[in-house]
Amino acid sequence: MFDNSVEKTIILTAIALWFAHGWYLNERLKSVHAKLDTVLGQFNGLREYLYEIDPQFDDERESRERLEEHMSATDSNDMFAGMNDMELIRKKEKTGTRTLGTPFVSPL
């Protein structure tokens, strides 16, 4: 099939270049993914900040505060604080309302 050594050299060079090009593109794609992860992390920080100051989440913050007080206090009377917090979150998720853990964009 390959009688001439020039043909063999051309074919082997083409295959080597093809693999090298694939490796190079893979390395560049890793760099792009790292940059996108950084940007998405910054958007998550923005989400946390905006949700922190939004009065829409006051009920959820109060519920979590009651739960934290119950967990840290030895003589707390509110033994259903955790259950109440979970019910509030489930109710908000069921109605489609945002919670403190809701991302800006839904995952793919």
LINSUL-V546473 format. One record per backbone hydrogen bond with DSSP energy under -1.0 kcal/mol. NH is the residue of the N-H (numbers start at 0). CO is the residue of the C=O. If there is no record, write none. Layout:
{{NH,CO} {NH,CO}}
This chain:
{{7,3} {8,4} {9,5} {10,6} {11,7} {12,8} {13,9} {14,10} {15,11} {16,12} {17,13} {18,14} {19,15} {20,16} {21,17} {22,18} {23,19} {24,20} {25,21} {26,22} {27,23} {28,24} {29,25} {30,26} {31,27} {32,28} {33,29} {34,30} {35,31} {36,32} {37,33} {38,34} {39,35} {40,36} {41,37} {42,38} {43,39} {44,40} {45,41} {46,42} {47,43} {48,44} {49,45} {50,46} {51,47} {52,48} {56,53} {57,54} {60,56} {61,57} {62,58} {63,59} {64,60} {65,61} {66,62} {67,63} {68,64} {69,65} {70,66} {71,67} {72,68} {78,76} {80,77} {83,79} {84,80} {85,81} {86,82} {87,83} {88,84} {89,85} {90,86} {91,87} {92,88} {93,89} {94,90} {96,91} {101,98}}
